[in-house]
Amino acid sequence: MPKFYGLLFLLLFTFYDIHAQELNARVRIVDSKISSNIDRKIFRTLETALTNFLNNRKWTSDEFKPNEKISCQILINLREMTDQNAFSGSITIQSARPVHSSSYLSPIINFQDPNFDFKYVESQSLDFNENRITGSDPLVSNLTAVMAYYAYIIIGFDYNSFSLRGGTQFFQKALNIVNNAPDGATISGWKSFENNNRNRYWLAENLSNNRYTSIHDVYFSYYRKGMDVLYNDINGARLEIMNALVYLDNINRENPNLMVVQFFMSGKSDELINIFKKAPEQDKSKAAEILSRIDVSNSNKYKQDLK
């Protein structure tokens, strides 16, 4: 390679390395329930547009190296076309973070939001302004408002897992979106009275409410003090993870049915069973007891696999 082009390549690589954005997101849209009369190209175009929106926008003031990007997946399952260029469906958000000294990715988020209504005209630009979230058309604005909300939630939890209460500023940004969210007859998920305390409002509320600040300690203890030392000190890691579960159990006892507790537990049953199945009998029994209380839907699984 001539010296000039080698230098140019190095400069371009260095620029990319310095200015890499935060997310490494993959977006997929399932459109099988939508009438076959519509050109499916619109959904592939939207997948690309949303992927670029999440991955190319700067969500924080920090600089991320390419290998530090947050891995996440967004699945949009469309139920129906409600009007011209308007759609209704659900959105599933998954994110994970690498565990120190291993190739393992530990799940942080595994959540399905059943209320996702939006309007999209093929090749329209995807705009989001934190100071004017509602925009001129609520259904158009709801598309990027929901995406931006979950971008901040994903980033906030990732930061929480690396530094004590590190995600606070991003949860506040998510709450700001909730407080200024688009409003319309077909739009839901942003209000306190919807979906039995299991929606975007309640997740942001729980994460910003001073009554539940210990939930942030749970994430730090579980990931940074627990998972990240698992491969070098399994006994010490189990102790910290147990401490995190005790924290979570206390939160759950004081605030039954709190959304953020179930949000934490979603998708973690297999990981927790693998961590405790070879623990001393006393620790295994204690873990099974706590997990059966805070993750009722998997209680039989814990009792069977940790007996």
C-alpha positions in Angstrom: 0.0 0.0 0.0 1.5 3.4 -0.9 2.5 5.5 2.1 -0.1 8.2 1.4 -3.0 5.7 1.3 -1.7 3.9 4.4 -1.6 7.2 6.3 -5.1 8.1 5.1 -6.5 4.7 6.2 -4.9 5.1 9.6 -6.4 8.6 10.0 -9.8 7.4 8.9 -9.6 4.4 11.3 -8.5 6.7 14.2 -11.3 9.1 13.5 -13.8 6.2 13.5 -12.3 4.8 16.7 -12.6 8.1 18.5 -16.1 9.0 17.4 -17.7 5.6 17.5 -21.3 5.8 18.8 -22.7 3.9 21.8 -25.1 1.3 20.4 -24.6 -1.8 18.3 -28.3 -2.3 17.6 -30.0 -4.7 15.2 -33.6 -4.0 14.3 -35.9 -6.6 12.8 -39.6 -6.2 11.8 -42.0 -9.1 11.6 -44.7 -8.1 9.1 -46.4 -11.5 8.4 -49.7 -10.3 9.9 -49.9 -7.3 7.6 -52.0 -7.5 4.4 -50.1 -9.0 1.4 -51.3 -6.0 -0.7 -48.7 -3.7 0.8 -45.2 -3.6 -0.7 -42.9 -5.3 1.9 -40.0 -3.1 0.8 -41.3 -0.4 3.2 -40.6 -2.7 6.2 -37.0 -3.5 5.0 -36.4 0.3 4.5 -37.8 1.0 8.0 -35.5 -1.7 9.5 -32.5 0.0 8.0 -33.7 3.5 9.0 -34.3 2.5 12.6 -30.9 0.7 12.8 -29.2 3.8 11.5 -31.2 6.0 13.9 -30.1 4.0 16.9 -26.5 3.3 15.9 -25.5 6.6 14.3 -27.0 9.1 16.7 -24.9 10.4 19.6 -26.8 9.5 22.8 -24.2 10.5 25.4 -21.3 12.9 25.8 -18.8 10.0 26.3 -16.6 8.4 23.7 -17.0 4.7 22.9 -14.5 2.5 21.2 -16.0 0.1 18.7 -15.5 -2.9 21.0 -17.2 -1.0 23.8 -20.5 -0.6 22.0 -23.6 -1.9 23.7 -25.1 -4.9 22.0 -28.9 -4.8 21.7 -31.7 -6.2 19.5 -35.0 -4.6 18.7 -37.9 -6.8 17.4 -41.0 -5.1 16.1 -43.9 -7.5 15.7 -46.6 -5.8 13.6 -50.2 -6.7 14.4 -52.1 -4.6 11.9 -52.2 -1.6 9.6 -54.5 0.8 11.3 -54.6 3.5 8.7 -52.6 4.6 5.6 -49.0 4.3 6.6 -50.0 3.7 10.3 -49.2 0.5 12.1 -49.8 -1.2 15.5 -47.7 -3.9 17.1 -45.4 -4.8 19.9 -41.7 -4.1 20.4 -39.2 -6.4 22.2 -36.0 -5.0 23.6 -33.0 -7.2 24.4 -29.5 -6.1 25.5 -26.5 -7.7 27.0 -23.0 -6.8 28.3 -19.8 -8.7 28.2 -18.5 -10.4 31.4 -14.9 -9.6 32.3 -12.4 -12.3 31.5 -14.8 -14.3 29.3 -16.6 -14.3 26.0 -20.0 -14.6 27.8 -22.7 -11.9 27.3 -24.9 -11.5 30.3 -28.5 -10.4 29.6 -29.5 -7.0 31.0 -32.8 -6.4 29.3 -35.4 -8.8 27.9 -38.6 -7.0 27.8 -41.7 -7.0 25.5 -43.7 -3.7 25.2 -47.1 -4.6 23.8 -48.0 -1.0 22.8 -46.2 0.4 19.7 -48.3 2.5 17.4 -46.6 4.6 14.7 -46.8 6.1 11.3 -44.1 5.7 8.7 -43.9 6.8 5.1 -41.2 5.0 3.2 -37.9 6.9 3.1 -39.1 9.6 5.5 -36.4 11.1 7.7 -36.4 9.9 11.3 -36.2 13.0 13.5 -36.1 13.3 17.2 -35.8 16.5 19.2 -35.6 16.2 23.0 -37.1 19.7 23.3 -40.0 19.0 21.0 -40.8 15.3 21.3 -44.5 15.5 20.3 -43.8 17.1 16.9 -46.6 18.0 14.4 -48.0 14.5 13.9 -48.1 12.3 17.2 -48.0 9.0 15.3 -45.0 10.0 13.3 -43.3 11.3 16.5 -44.1 8.2 18.5 -41.9 6.1 16.2 -38.7 7.9 17.2 -39.9 8.8 20.8 -40.2 5.1 21.6 -36.9 4.3 20.0 -35.1 7.1 21.8 -36.8 6.1 25.1 -35.4 2.6 24.9 -32.0 3.8 23.7 -31.7 5.7 27.0 -33.0 2.8 29.0 -30.5 0.4 27.3 -27.6 2.9 27.9 -28.7 3.6 31.5 -28.7 0.0 32.5 -25.4 -0.6 30.9 -23.9 2.3 32.8 -25.5 1.1 36.0 -23.8 -2.3 35.5 -20.3 -0.7 35.3 -20.5 2.2 37.9 -22.7 2.7 41.0 -25.8 4.6 39.9 -24.0 5.5 36.6 -27.2 5.4 34.6 -29.1 8.1 36.5 -28.8 10.8 33.9 -30.1 8.5 31.1 -33.1 7.3 33.1 -33.9 11.0 33.6 -33.8 11.5 29.9 -36.2 8.6 29.5 -38.5 10.1 32.0 -38.4 13.4 30.1 -39.6 11.6 27.0 -42.4 10.1 29.1 -43.4 13.5 30.4 -43.5 15.0 26.9 -44.6 12.0 25.0 -46.8 12.1 21.9 -50.5 11.9 22.7 -53.2 10.5 20.4 -56.2 8.2 20.3 -54.3 5.2 19.3 -51.1 5.9 21.2 -50.6 4.1 24.6 -47.9 3.0 27.0 -46.9 6.5 28.2 -49.5 7.0 31.0 -49.7 5.7 34.5 -53.2 4.2 34.2 -52.3 1.9 31.3 -51.3 -1.7 31.2 -51.5 -2.5 34.9 -48.3 -0.7 36.0 -46.3 -2.4 33.3 -45.4 0.2 30.7 -42.9 2.9 29.7 -44.3 5.3 32.3 -43.8 2.9 35.2 -40.4 1.7 34.2 -39.0 5.3 34.0 -40.9 6.2 37.2 -39.4 3.3 39.2 -35.9 4.1 37.9 -36.2 7.8 38.9 -38.1 7.4 42.2 -35.9 8.0 45.3 -37.9 5.3 47.1 -36.3 2.6 44.9 -32.8 3.9 44.6 -31.4 0.6 45.9 -32.4 -1.0 42.6 -29.4 0.7 41.1 -27.2 -0.9 43.8 -28.6 -4.3 42.7 -27.4 -3.8 39.1 -23.9 -2.7 40.3 -23.5 -5.5 42.8 -24.8 -8.1 40.4 -22.7 -7.2 37.3 -19.6 -5.3 38.4 -19.0 -7.0 41.8 -20.5 -10.3 40.8 -20.5 -11.3 37.2 -17.2 -9.5 36.4 -15.3 -11.6 39.0 -17.1 -14.9 38.4 -14.3 -16.4 36.3 -11.5 -15.4 38.7 -13.3 -15.8 42.1 -16.5 -17.8 41.9 -17.1 -17.9 45.6 -16.7 -14.1 45.9 -18.8 -13.6 42.9 -21.6 -15.8 44.2 -21.6 -13.8 47.5 -22.0 -10.5 45.7 -24.7 -11.9 43.4 -26.5 -13.3 46.5 -26.2 -9.8 48.1 -27.9 -8.4 45.0 -30.7 -10.9 45.2 -31.2 -10.0 48.9 -31.4 -6.3 48.0 -34.0 -7.2 45.3 -35.9 -9.4 47.7 -36.1 -6.5 50.2 -37.4 -4.2 47.5 -40.0 -6.7 46.5 -41.2 -7.2 50.0 -41.6 -3.5 50.6 -43.1 -2.8 47.2 -44.9 -5.9 45.9 -45.5 -6.0 42.2 -43.0 -3.3 41.4 -42.3 -3.3 37.7 -38.5 -2.8 37.9 -38.1 -5.9 40.0 -39.7 -8.1 37.3 -37.8 -6.1 34.6 -34.5 -7.1 36.3 -35.5 -10.8 36.5 -36.7 -11.2 33.0 -34.4 -13.5 31.0 -32.1 -14.3 33.9 -33.4 -17.6 35.2 -31.0 -19.8 33.3 -28.0 -17.6 34.2 -28.8 -17.7 37.9 -29.4 -21.4 38.0 -26.0 -22.0 36.4 -24.4 -19.7 38.9 -25.9 -21.4 42.0 -26.4 -25.0 40.9 -22.8 -25.9 42.1 -22.9 -23.7 45.2 -22.8 -25.1 48.7 -26.2 -26.6 49.7 -27.0 -23.7 52.1 -26.4 -21.1 49.4 -28.2 -23.1 46.8 -31.2 -23.4 49.1 -31.2 -19.7 50.0 -31.0 -18.7 46.3 -33.9 -21.0 45.4 -36.0 -19.5 48.2 -35.3 -15.9 47.2 -35.6 -16.5 43.5 -38.9 -18.3 43.9 -40.3 -15.2 45.6 -39.1 -12.5 43.3 -39.5 -14.5 40.0 -42.8 -16.4 40.6 -43.3 -17.4 37.0 -40.1 -19.5 37.2 -40.5 -20.7 40.8 -40.9 -24.4 39.9 -37.8 -24.2 37.7 -35.7 -22.8 40.6 -37.1 -25.4 43.1 -36.4 -28.2 40.6 -32.9 -27.2 39.4 -31.5 -25.9 42.7 -32.8 -28.6 45.0 
